[in-house]
């Protein structure tokens, strides 16, 4: 299932995500040379309706047309079939960002074996860093996600955004699999079609290609807003839901996604519910325990937050909620003091942004 290329397929730079099937026969790994041989790994279109990565990479490669890249680039193009339909994934397909090897273990499904091939091949090439580019459907800021609390991961994430989310669930995501090889992050670039997301992703890729190395000094706590995902919230398949008028078990408020990345107070109403009894949502923490009772309460037909919390990725897209989840719940996470143990590191006064700007400006 994995197609391999050692040069850019003809027509790649000019097609849309829906037209990509005319250029690529399916999921493809494309290796392009650069002045520095250790490649930057970039994955795009793991969700077929999120084209920010394709558009940013096309812009990047058009700028370097006829020139050698500052660093080698290995580009993985994911769900070409779903992109043709403008969908996250096709019915019957797994989510392409949930099938990557988990702790080195490979599943039996063809898509799982394919992602394992990608990781194995990139392991032989010793990537410099790995970046997975995504859009999302609700109102969210641009932010980076990491799966390891390590300096290289912080610095790579901070190059994209000072807003960084640390998560361990869901498993099987590209950044978690690639983290076994190199610093790896997921970049959330706002809604599909938002031009600012493409510009942001492009500038980030340009910076990554020009970097000779990531900083070796601890990141300053003032330079990063770190959050930790504490629960994944889903609507059970047996529960009907929607927005606005309709005969639903749960009728969410119209501006639900406006709560994203806001510290929402206890008692905030998110839905009207016509069923009595148990809370009609499922929330699982990192250990897989059901914790909906810790975060939600049902009172007089109103579904409310039971405590102060920060949601992310709340969306009004019913299909996305059904295929993935309603949202993630986060809490602020202090930068671990254990990472700032070096006496010399404590004397560093400059933040990572200035270091990176200097590194970029002096790179060839």
N, C-alpha and C positions, 0 to 999 in steps of 0.2 A: 504493500500500500504506500510506502514511502518513496517518493521520487527524489532523485538527487541531481544537482546541477553544479558544475564548476564555473559557470558564467551565467550572466543574467539572461533568462529566456527572452527571445525577441517579442516585443510588444508589452512587456511587463510594466514599463514606465507609463503607459498611456491608458490602461484599462481601469475601469471602476471595479469595485468589489463584486458586483453582480456579473461583470464580464470576465472575471479572472479565470473562469473555467475554460475560456477560449485560448488561454495562454499556458495554464498549468493543468495537467490531467487529474490532479488531486493534491493531497498534502505533500509539501515539497520542502526540502532542505537545500538552500542555495549558498554556496561558499564563494566569496569574492575576496581576492587578495588585497593586501594593504602594505604600507611601509613597515608597520609593526606586524609581525606574523601572528602574535597571540590574538585571537579574534574576539570581537564583541559579538555575543549571541543575542539576537533579537527575535522574539516570537510575536506574530501578528495573526489576527483573524482566528484565534482559538474559538471565538464566538463570531459567527458569520455576519451578524448585524452590527459589528463594532469595527468600523473601517478606519479609525484614527491611525492605526499602525501602518496600514497600507499606504494611506495618503502621505504620512510623514516620511516613510521610507522612499516613496517615489520622488518626493521633493528633494530628499537628501541625495539620492543617486543621480537625479538630473543635474544637481549642482556640481557633482563630481564627474559628469560624463566626459570621457576622454582623459581623465586624470586618475592617478592611483590614490586610493583611499588612504587617509592617515594611519588607519589600522584595519586589519582584515575584518571582514564582516561575515558572520554566518546567520542567515535569515531562514527561520522556519515559518512557512505559511500554512496555517492550519485547515480550518473547515471550509474548503473551497465550495463544496456542494451546498452547504447552508448559506454561504455568502451569495450564491446564485439566486437564492430565494429571498434574501434579505432577512434571514432568520438566525436566531442564536444557535439553534441546532435543529436538525430535521427530526420529525417523529421517528422513533426507533433508534436514533443515534444516542450515544452517551454524550455528556458534556465534555468537550475537548480540553477543558481546564479542570477536570476531575479524574483523569485517567493516567496521569503521569506516575512513575514508580514512587511508591511510598516506602521510605526507609530502605531503599534498594530492592524492594520486593516488586515483582512484575505480575500483573494480573493476566488472566487467560484470554481476555477479549482482544480482537485484532487491533483495536485502537490503543489498548494498553501496551501491546507488544511493539507497536509502531513508536510510541513515545519513548519506550525503553531503548529502541534503536537510536533515536535522536540523542538521548542522554549518553549512550555508549559511544557514539561517534564523536560527540562534542568532548567527551572525556579524553579521547585520543588527541584532540586539538588543544587542550588546556586553555579554555576560554579565560579572557581577562575579566569579564563581567557578563551577567545575563540580565536582559530587560524584557519583560512581557507587557505589551501595550494594549490597553483596554479603554473602551467607553463604558458609561453606565446610563441607566434610563431615568433616574430621578435627579433632583437638584442636589448636586454634591460639589464641593470644591475639588480642584485637582490635588491628588495626594498619592503618596507612595506607600506600598505595603512590603513588610519584611517578615521573615520567618525565623530569623536568628538575631539575638541581641549581641552583635559583634560590631566592632568599629568600622570595618570595611562596608558592612551593610548599611550602617548609619550614614556614612559619608556618601555612598552611592545614592541612597534615598534622598538625602538632603540636597544633592545636586539637582534633583527634580522638584522637591517641595519641602518646606519646613514642617508640613503636616505629614506625619508618618504613623501608620497603623501596624502594630505587631499582632500576628495571628498564627494559630496552629491548626485551626479548623476553618474551612474544610480541608481535608487532605487531598492529595492527588493533583495539586496545582503545579503549574510549570515552575514557578519561582522556588517552590520548596524542593522540587526534584533537582533543579540546577544548583541549588545552594550547596549540594554535596561536592560541586566542582569549583565554585567561584562565588564571589558576592553576587547576589541575585535579588531583584526587586520586581514587583508589579507596579505599573504606573496607571492610575485611574485618571483619564483625561477628559472628564466631563461627558456631556451628551453627544451621541452621534450627530454629525452635521454641524457641530459647534467649531467654527474655524479656529478659535483661540486654542482649542485642544490640539489641533494639528500643529499650530505654530509652536506650542509648548513642547510637544513631543519631538518636533524637528530640532529645536534648539538644544534639547537634552541629548539627543543622539549625536548631534554635532560635537557637543562638549565631551561626551564619552569617547568618541573616536579620536579626539585630540589629546586626551589625557595620557600621560606616560605612566602614571601610577595613581593609586588612591592614597589619601593622606595616611601617615603612620602615627599621628597624634590623636588623642581622645577628642571626641566631639564635645563642644561646650553645650551645657544644658540650655543656655539661652538661645541656641541656634536651632532648636528642634522642639516641636510639639508632638510628643509621643503618646499614642493611645494603644490600648490593648482590647482586642475583641474578646468579650466574655460570654457571648451567647449568640447562636444562630436561630432566628425566628422563622417558622414556616406555618403556613395554613394547611391543616390536614386535608387530604384529598376528599374526605367525606363532608367537608364543610364548604358551602357555597359562599362566595364573597364578591363584592364589586364596589363601585363608587356611584354616587348620585342615586337616582330613583331606581328601584328594582326590588324583586322579591328574593333577597339574599339572607343567609344566616348572619353574615357580617357585612355591614355597610360602612366602609371606611370614610373618614372625612375627606373632602375634596382636595385639600392642600396637604395631604399626608407627607409628601416628599419635602415640604418646606421645613420639616423638623430635622432633616439630616444635618449632622455635625453641629447641633445645638444641644446644650445641656438642658434637657427637658425636665421640668419639675414633676414631682409625684402629684398625681391627680389629673394630669393632662389627658383629655379624652381623645382617643384615636378612632373610635368606631361606635356605632350603635349595633347591638346584638339582640336578636329575637329569641335566642335560646337561653334557658335557665341552666344553672348548675355549673359545670366545670368551665374553666377558661378555654375558649375555642381556638387557641393557638398552641403550637408546640415550640418550646425554646429549649435548646440543648447547649450545655456548656462544653468546655474543651474535653472533659472526661466522658462526654456522652450522656450526662445525667439530665433529666427533665427538670427545668428550673423556671418554667413559665409562672409558677406561683410566686417566685421571688421578684418578678419584674412587672407582672400585670395583675390587675384586679377587675372584677366584674361587679358592678353595682347599679341596680335599677335600670338594667338594659344598656349601660354604658361601659365600654371597655377602656380602661385607663392604665397609665403607667403607675406602678405601685411604689416606685422609688425614683430618685433623680438618676437619669441615665442619658447617654448620648447615642442616638441611633445613627446608622449609616446605611446608605443604599436603599432606603425606603423608596418605593417606586409605585406608580399608578398603572404600570404595564401588567395586565392580568396574566399574559402568557409567561412573562419572565418570573412572576411570583409562583406560578404553577411549576415551571421548569427548574427554578432555583430556590429562592426563598423570599420572604417578605422584607427582611432587613437583617442587619447585624447590630448588636448592642455593644457599646464600648465604654471603657472607663479610662481616665487619664492614668498614665503609667510613668513613674519617675525614672529618669535615666539612672541605671544601676551604678552605684558608687564603685563597685568592684572593677569597673572598666577604667577607672581613673586612678590606678595604683602607682604609676611611675612618678617619682618626685620631679623628674624633668618635665613630664607631661603636665603636671599641675602648674608649672611656671608659664606654660603657653598662654598668651593673652589673645591671640588672634582667633577668630571663629573660622569654621571650615569654608564658609563662602569666600572669604578673602583668599584663603589658601588655594581654593579651586580656581578662582579667577586668575591668580598669579600663575598656577600650573598651566591653565589653558593658554594664557597669553604668551607664555614662553615655550610652548610645545611647537614642534615643527609640523 
